[in-house]
Amino acid sequence: MTVHNRISFDRRAFLKASGVLAVGFSMAGLSGPADATPLRAPKSVAKGAVDSWLTIGPDNRVTIFCGKVDLGTGARTALAQLAAEELDVSFERIEMVMGDTATTPDQWLTAGNLTIFQGGSELRRAAASARRALVERAAQRLGVSAGELTVEDGVVRVTANREQALRYGDLIGDGVKLEVDTKIELKNASTYKVIGKSIPRVDIPAKVTGEFTYIHDFRLPGMLHARVIRPDDHGARIASVDDSAARQVDGFVQTVRKGDFLAVVARSEWAAIKAAGATRVAWTAGTGLPDQATVFDSWRKRSVAKEEVTQNVGDATAAMSGSALRIKATYDFAVQTHATIGPSCAVADSQGGKLTVWTSSQATHSMQHELAVITGLPREAIRLVFIEGAGCYGRNGTEDAAADAALIAMTIGQPVRVQWTRADETARSPKSPPRTMDMEAGLDANGNVLAWSGDFYIALNHIAAFKPLDFPLLAATETGIPRPGNWVGFLFQNSGQPYQFPNVLVNTRHIAEAFFRSSHLRSPGRIENSFANEGFMDELAVAAKADPAEYRLRYLKDQRAIDVVQAAMKMANWQARPGPNPNAGSGPVVTGRGIAYLRYNNAITYVAAVAEVEVNKDTGEIRVIRVCASHDCGEMVNPDGVANQVEGGVLQTVSRTLMETVTWDRNKVTSVDWVSYPIMRHTEAPKVEVALIDRPGTVAWGAGEPMACAIPAAIANAVFDATGARMRSVPLTPDKVKVALAGIRQQRG
């Protein structure tokens, strides 16, 4: 085990240093393809064929064809490192083509914290299979055995006579025609030259200079612009349309309507905006929404499709009844949205019975199925090409924009660009479903846990084995293609708690239908479930009059779990004591610290976080000052990239924890901009310190989602430490803090 401590710049240090530009590596094609056809296309896209994964040019450069995409997480760099390592070529020789359905194998979605674990493992095996085949080919040509050869930067040499050598480019010929050996032996960690190195991310220089081509920047010759017109009221449908005023807009081309799908097409973006505003639409009454003030009660009362026990140890019911102290609590997590800073965008072109869509979707191969249903084209006639967007962790409006563009392009027979508005993105993109969780535990007279139980109200998994065909794209439902209401799965994960208690019973209640279109939002299910589990674990430590970190360690037997908790404690200079903080302060501003631990899915990456907060008791404002985050994802491909992900997970989730919640009235979503759906600003960002635990030679797990799950509970526990008020509902807004503090004062009389 190696622990790498990384102290991040705080916001002031970053701003002071931001005038200095460090230029790292660059690679061809990083800014997004001007021409979607790669220079050297593979022979196949069949996942089992080696020549689906890579080509090698005469110049000895390697092009990797990867079905995964880079959503701004650094995956392009890390995956290139994996390929370079197994091929024995320098990192600089690798070029990446990602997420193009015509040229890359289908590696499923870029999701689930699986890009490195699943996608990277597949790529490594393909690269290792290619290397072995090339070495064997070289052995035949050089008249020696494969064991007498070594490879250095894509050059195969006779070990005893280094002058006898052949380059990969000389050996590749018509390609490497063989199947991927799924059981091939991969490089041993002791021999790594590229894996484990903090190679600078290849996408950053162009992003810093503004040269990077995002999907919003992509253009095709003769491209038109479109805006889709949708109702404000939830579930409303078109009664009538009058586009006479829109037709007077300079640049107007035509109106497109299919059922309740309505769009205007124009020669410029501004003309499309004006034409959309000039179109008069009468809408039917909507289907309505539940009262937001009682949303968690409404959620509990909705129809339950099934119940499922996710953890069952011993006899929790009997142990609970015999305990000396029983503690109960309910935790809630609000409806949230992606609030992607750049609104969703896509470009589509339909020619000769074929459709090409340029999109920032993290599910390009799956989108072929969805667009086939919407357009009526066969799947093989549809190509999706990934171009990076403004980032997402789950499914925001990106796939909707792709479907919008596809449908319009099919109708008008010309390339078209669709960009959503800020209101579209914030109000109309899919939401995370609400969550409410009932917790109960029984302690003995010494504060030891005898029994633990949890009841989790989650959205029903509508997708058997993740079939995105079930996702209710707006263009599908508006054109009369029925779809289920949710696209969420595995929300039960981390409902089971990670500690060694003698008696545990955890139950999940799957709500049949959410009232909003629901889809995954970063760390779906795990973040809400961990908030409840780790908040409640803190309550048990208080009841036992124990230090909350040491109380957790009491029930952890896995050494890696212990290591990650202790690493966070060490970074934070944790001083053992029960809460609340006896030295929180005597004025209106008080301070506290809180800890949280989890193992993602209770099966992979280990994380722990300590949050330090200031709470203004007069205003109720919480300010997160510092977060110490420790992280063990096994073998790290790029430590700096892992740290980036940990830091990003912390910062995004501080925002979600303190302020983010979708608002609505009985008819429509009212979160339509940055005022009604605020996110954290730079000046509000905490200092983030990271300890990375590297374990070379072990399985490499993901780093994109786990740390986010520890942050809500760590902050809520820190607020309790500072004030004595327990916060059980995310977001932890000033109004909620003041209510909790008033409750404390009332209890004290």
Secondary structure as the mmCIF struct_conf table of DSSP 4:
data_model
#
loop_
_struct_conf.conf_type_id
_struct_conf.id
_struct_conf.beg_label_comp_id
_struct_conf.beg_label_asym_id
_struct_conf.beg_label_seq_id
_struct_conf.end_label_comp_id
_struct_conf.end_label_asym_id
_struct_conf.end_label_seq_id
STRN STRN1 THR A 2 ILE A 7
HELX_LH_PP_P HELX_LH_PP_P1 SER A 8 PHE A 9
HELX_RH_AL_P HELX_RH_AL_P1 ARG A 11 ALA A 17
TURN_TY1_P TURN_TY1_P1 SER A 18 GLY A 19
TURN_TY1_P TURN_TY1_P2 ALA A 28 SER A 31
BEND BEND1 ALA A 34 THR A 37
BEND BEND2 LEU A 39 ARG A 40
BEND BEND3 LYS A 43 LYS A 43
TURN_TY1_P TURN_TY1_P3 LYS A 47 GLY A 48
STRN STRN2 ALA A 49 ALA A 49
HELX_RH_3T_P HELX_RH_3T_P1 VAL A 50 SER A 52
TURN_TY1_P TURN_TY1_P4 TRP A 53 TRP A 53
STRN STRN3 LEU A 54 ILE A 56
TURN_TY1_P TURN_TY1_P5 PRO A 58 ASP A 59
BEND BEND4 ASN A 60 ASN A 60
STRN STRN4 VAL A 62 CYS A 66
BEND BEND5 GLY A 67 LYS A 68
BEND BEND6 LEU A 71 GLY A 74
HELX_RH_AL_P HELX_RH_AL_P2 ALA A 75 LEU A 87
TURN_TY1_P TURN_TY1_P6 ASP A 88 ASP A 88
HELX_RH_3T_P HELX_RH_3T_P2 PHE A 91 ARG A 93
STRN STRN5 ILE A 94 MET A 98
BEND BEND7 GLY A 99 GLY A 99
TURN_TY1_P TURN_TY1_P7 THR A 101 THR A 103
BEND BEND8 THR A 104 THR A 104
BEND BEND9 THR A 110 THR A 110
TURN_TY1_P TURN_TY1_P8 GLY A 112 ASN A 113
HELX_RH_PI_P HELX_RH_PI_P1 THR A 115 GLY A 120
HELX_RH_AL_P HELX_RH_AL_P3 SER A 121 LEU A 142
TURN_TY1_P TURN_TY1_P9 GLY A 143 GLY A 143
BEND BEND10 VAL A 144 VAL A 144
HELX_RH_3T_P HELX_RH_3T_P3 ALA A 146 GLU A 148
STRN STRN6 LEU A 149 GLU A 152
TURN_TY1_P TURN_TY1_P10 ASP A 153 GLY A 154
STRN STRN7 VAL A 155 VAL A 158
TURN_TY1_P TURN_TY1_P11 THR A 159 ALA A 160
STRN STRN8 ASN A 161 ARG A 167
HELX_RH_AL_P HELX_RH_AL_P4 TYR A 168 LEU A 171
TURN_TY1_P TURN_TY1_P12 GLY A 173 ASP A 174
BEND BEND11 LEU A 178 LEU A 178
STRN STRN9 GLU A 179 GLU A 179
TURN_TY1_P TURN_TY1_P13 THR A 182 LYS A 183
HELX_LH_PP_P HELX_LH_PP_P2 ILE A 184 ASN A 188
HELX_RH_3T_P HELX_RH_3T_P4 ALA A 189 THR A 191
BEND BEND12 LYS A 193 VAL A 194
TURN_TY1_P TURN_TY1_P14 ILE A 195 GLY A 196
HELX_LH_PP_P HELX_LH_PP_P3 ILE A 199 ARG A 201
TURN_TY1_P TURN_TY1_P15 VAL A 202 ASP A 203
HELX_RH_AL_P HELX_RH_AL_P5 ILE A 204 THR A 209
TURN_TY1_P TURN_TY1_P16 GLY A 210 GLY A 210
HELX_RH_3T_P HELX_RH_3T_P5 ILE A 215 ASP A 217
TURN_TY1_P TURN_TY1_P17 PRO A 221 GLY A 222
STRN STRN10 LEU A 224 VAL A 228
BEND BEND13 ASP A 232 ASP A 232
STRN STRN11 ASP A 233 ASP A 233
TURN_TY1_P TURN_TY1_P18 HIS A 234 GLY A 235
STRN STRN12 ILE A 238 ASP A 242
TURN_TY1_P TURN_TY1_P19 SER A 244 ALA A 245
HELX_RH_3T_P HELX_RH_3T_P6 ALA A 246 GLN A 248
BEND BEND14 VAL A 249 VAL A 249
TURN_TY1_P TURN_TY1_P20 ASP A 250 GLY A 251
STRN STRN13 PHE A 252 LYS A 258
TURN_TY1_P TURN_TY1_P21 GLY A 259 ASP A 260
STRN STRN14 PHE A 261 ALA A 266
BEND BEND15 ARG A 267 SER A 268
HELX_RH_AL_P HELX_RH_AL_P6 GLU A 269 ALA A 278
STRN STRN15 ARG A 280 TRP A 283
HELX_RH_3T_P HELX_RH_3T_P7 GLN A 292 THR A 294
HELX_RH_AL_P HELX_RH_AL_P7 VAL A 295 LYS A 301
BEND BEND16 ARG A 302 ARG A 302
HELX_LH_PP_P HELX_LH_PP_P4 SER A 303 SER A 303
STRN STRN16 VAL A 304 VAL A 313
BEND BEND17 GLY A 314 GLY A 314
HELX_RH_AL_P HELX_RH_AL_P8 ALA A 316 SER A 321
TURN_TY1_P TURN_TY1_P22 GLY A 322 GLY A 322
BEND BEND18 ALA A 324 ALA A 324
STRN STRN17 LEU A 325 PHE A 333
STRN STRN18 THR A 337 THR A 337
BEND BEND19 ILE A 341 GLY A 342
HELX_LH_PP_P HELX_LH_PP_P5 PRO A 343 SER A 344
STRN STRN19 CYS A 345 GLN A 351
TURN_TY1_P TURN_TY1_P23 GLY A 352 GLY A 353
STRN STRN20 LYS A 354 THR A 359
BEND BEND20 GLN A 362 GLN A 362
HELX_RH_AL_P HELX_RH_AL_P9 THR A 364 THR A 375
HELX_RH_3T_P HELX_RH_3T_P8 ARG A 379 ALA A 381
STRN STRN21 ILE A 382 PHE A 386
BEND BEND21 ALA A 390 ALA A 390
BEND BEND22 TYR A 393 TYR A 393
STRN STRN22 GLY A 394 GLY A 394
BEND BEND23 GLY A 397 GLY A 397
HELX_RH_AL_P HELX_RH_AL_P10 THR A 398 ILE A 412
BEND BEND24 GLY A 413 GLN A 414
STRN STRN23 VAL A 416 GLN A 419
HELX_RH_AL_P HELX_RH_AL_P11 ARG A 422 ALA A 423
HELX_RH_PI_P HELX_RH_PI_P2 ASP A 424 ARG A 428
BEND BEND25 SER A 429 SER A 429
STRN STRN24 LYS A 431 LYS A 431
HELX_LH_PP_P HELX_LH_PP_P6 SER A 432 PRO A 434
STRN STRN25 ARG A 435 LEU A 443
TURN_TY1_P TURN_TY1_P24 ALA A 445 ASN A 446
BEND BEND26 GLY A 447 GLY A 447
STRN STRN26 VAL A 449 ALA A 459
TURN_TY1_P TURN_TY1_P25 ALA A 464 ALA A 465
BEND BEND27 PHE A 466 PHE A 466
HELX_RH_3T_P HELX_RH_3T_P9 PRO A 468 ASP A 470
BEND BEND28 PHE A 471 PHE A 471
HELX_RH_AL_P HELX_RH_AL_P12 LEU A 474 GLU A 478
TURN_TY1_P TURN_TY1_P26 THR A 479 GLY A 480
BEND BEND29 GLY A 485 GLY A 485
STRN STRN27 ASN A 486 TRP A 487
TURN_TY1_P TURN_TY1_P27 LEU A 491 ASN A 494
BEND BEND30 GLY A 496 GLY A 496
BEND BEND31 TYR A 499 TYR A 499
BEND BEND32 PRO A 502 PRO A 502
STRN STRN28 VAL A 504 ILE A 511
BEND BEND33 ALA A 512 ALA A 512
BEND BEND34 PHE A 515 PHE A 516
STRN STRN29 SER A 518 SER A 519
STRN STRN30 LEU A 521 LEU A 521
BEND BEND35 ARG A 522 SER A 523
TURN_TY1_P TURN_TY1_P28 PRO A 524 GLY A 525
HELX_RH_AL_P HELX_RH_AL_P13 ARG A 526 ALA A 543
TURN_TY1_P TURN_TY1_P29 ALA A 544 LYS A 545
HELX_RH_AL_P HELX_RH_AL_P14 PRO A 548 ARG A 554
TURN_TY1_P TURN_TY1_P30 TYR A 555 TYR A 555
HELX_RH_AL_P HELX_RH_AL_P15 GLN A 559 MET A 571
TURN_TY1_P TURN_TY1_P31 ALA A 572 ASN A 573
HELX_LH_PP_P HELX_LH_PP_P7 PRO A 578 PRO A 578
BEND BEND36 GLY A 579 PRO A 580
HELX_LH_PP_P HELX_LH_PP_P8 ASN A 581 ASN A 581
TURN_TY1_P TURN_TY1_P32 PRO A 582 ASN A 583
BEND BEND37 ALA A 584 ALA A 584
BEND BEND38 SER A 586 PRO A 588
STRN STRN31 VAL A 589 ARG A 599
HELX_RH_3T_P HELX_RH_3T_P10 TYR A 600 ASN A 602
TURN_TY1_P TURN_TY1_P33 ALA A 603 ALA A 603
BEND BEND39 ILE A 604 ILE A 604
STRN STRN32 TYR A 606 ASN A 616
TURN_TY1_P TURN_TY1_P34 LYS A 617 THR A 619
STRN STRN33 ILE A 622 ASP A 632
STRN STRN34 GLY A 634 GLY A 634
BEND BEND40 GLU A 635 GLU A 635
BEND BEND41 VAL A 637 VAL A 637
HELX_RH_AL_P HELX_RH_AL_P16 PRO A 639 LEU A 658
TURN_TY1_P TURN_TY1_P35 MET A 659 MET A 659
STRN STRN35 TRP A 664 TRP A 664
BEND BEND42 ARG A 666 ASN A 667
STRN STRN36 LYS A 668 VAL A 669
BEND BEND43 ASP A 673 ASP A 673
TURN_TY1_P TURN_TY1_P36 TRP A 674 SER A 676
BEND BEND44 TYR A 677 TYR A 677
HELX_RH_3T_P HELX_RH_3T_P11 HIS A 682 GLU A 684
HELX_LH_PP_P HELX_LH_PP_P9 ALA A 685 PRO A 686
STRN STRN37 LYS A 687 ASP A 694
TURN_TY1_P TURN_TY1_P37 PRO A 696 GLY A 697
BEND BEND45 THR A 698 THR A 698
STRN STRN38 ALA A 700 ALA A 700
BEND BEND46 GLY A 704 GLU A 705
HELX_RH_AL_P HELX_RH_AL_P17 PRO A 706 THR A 723
BEND BEND47 GLY A 724 GLY A 724
HELX_LH_PP_P HELX_LH_PP_P10 ALA A 725 MET A 727
STRN STRN39 SER A 729 VAL A 730
BEND BEND48 PRO A 731 PRO A 731
HELX_RH_AL_P HELX_RH_AL_P18 PRO A 734 ARG A 748
#
